[in-house]
Amino acid sequence: NSLLHQFKISITPVPAKRLELHQTLETLMVFFRPYCNELILSESKRTLSLSGSVNDMGHLQKMTESREFDILTGALTMLASKTDFNIKGMKDVVQFDQLQKVFTQLGKSSKTT
């Protein structure tokens, strides 16, 4: 569906903390699901990925402003060596700590159109 906004959080866990991070993501997904049409946790040898889609950017912004997202951010600070956030259609991968700035800009541009 072209109206969906797809996102992906790519995470390189600290090797000794991989299981703890995986468990944390699984737990927090329960809270993020209501914001998303689809939400999938996948893993490869080196990374964990949380990907999904939302109907509008407002849902994604609400998710990132939630208490549970703050918990996720704290967990990633402690358990990951690198985290990137990608929103399909945006040319740049967003560093995780810059998310609120991106949503502020998106909000301003949607009000002017």
C-alpha positions in Angstrom: 0.0 0.0 0.0 1.6 3.2 -1.1 -0.1 5.2 1.6 1.8 3.4 4.3 4.9 4.9 5.8 7.6 2.2 6.3 10.3 2.4 8.9 13.2 0.3 10.1 15.4 0.5 13.2 18.7 -1.3 12.5 20.6 -2.2 15.6 24.1 -3.6 16.1 24.0 -5.0 19.6 26.9 -5.2 22.0 27.8 -8.9 21.5 27.5 -9.8 25.2 24.1 -8.0 25.5 22.4 -9.4 22.3 20.0 -11.7 24.2 19.0 -9.0 26.7 18.4 -6.6 23.8 16.3 -9.1 21.9 14.2 -9.8 24.9 13.7 -6.1 25.5 12.6 -5.5 21.9 10.1 -8.4 22.1 8.6 -7.0 25.3 8.4 -3.4 24.0 6.8 -4.5 20.7 3.6 -5.2 22.6 3.3 -1.5 23.3 4.3 -0.4 19.8 1.9 -2.6 17.9 -1.2 -0.4 18.4 0.7 2.4 16.5 1.6 0.2 13.6 -0.1 -1.8 10.8 2.8 -4.2 10.8 5.7 -4.7 13.2 8.4 -7.3 12.8 11.5 -8.2 14.7 14.2 -9.9 12.7 17.8 -10.8 13.2 20.9 -11.6 11.2 24.3 -12.6 12.4 25.3 -9.1 13.3 22.1 -7.1 13.7 18.6 -6.9 15.0 16.0 -5.0 13.0 12.6 -3.7 14.1 10.6 -2.8 11.0 7.1 -1.9 10.4 4.6 0.4 8.8 2.1 3.1 9.9 -0.8 4.8 8.2 0.5 8.3 8.8 3.6 9.9 10.3 1.5 11.1 13.3 1.3 7.5 14.5 5.1 7.1 14.2 5.6 10.3 16.0 3.2 9.3 18.8 5.1 6.0 19.1 8.5 7.8 19.4 7.0 10.2 22.1 5.7 7.3 24.2 7.2 6.3 27.6 8.0 2.9 26.1 10.0 4.5 23.3 12.0 6.3 26.0 12.7 2.9 27.6 13.8 1.6 24.1 16.1 4.5 23.7 17.7 3.8 27.1 18.0 0.1 26.3 19.7 0.9 23.0 22.1 3.3 24.7 23.2 0.5 27.1 22.9 -2.6 24.9 23.7 -1.5 21.3 26.9 -0.3 19.7 25.1 1.3 16.8 21.4 2.2 15.9 20.0 3.7 12.8 16.4 4.7 12.0 15.3 4.7 8.4 12.0 6.0 7.1 11.2 4.9 3.5 11.2 7.9 1.3 13.7 9.9 3.3 17.1 10.0 1.6 19.1 9.9 4.8 19.3 7.4 7.6 18.5 9.2 10.8 20.7 8.8 13.9 18.5 7.6 16.7 19.1 10.6 18.9 17.9 12.9 16.1 14.4 11.4 15.7 12.5 14.2 17.5 14.2 16.8 15.4 13.1 14.9 12.2 9.5 14.7 13.4 9.4 18.4 14.3 10.5 19.2 10.7 8.0 16.8 9.2 5.3 18.3 11.3 6.2 21.8 10.1 6.3 20.8 6.4 2.9 19.0 6.6 1.3 22.1 8.1 2.5 24.3 5.2 1.2 22.0 2.4 
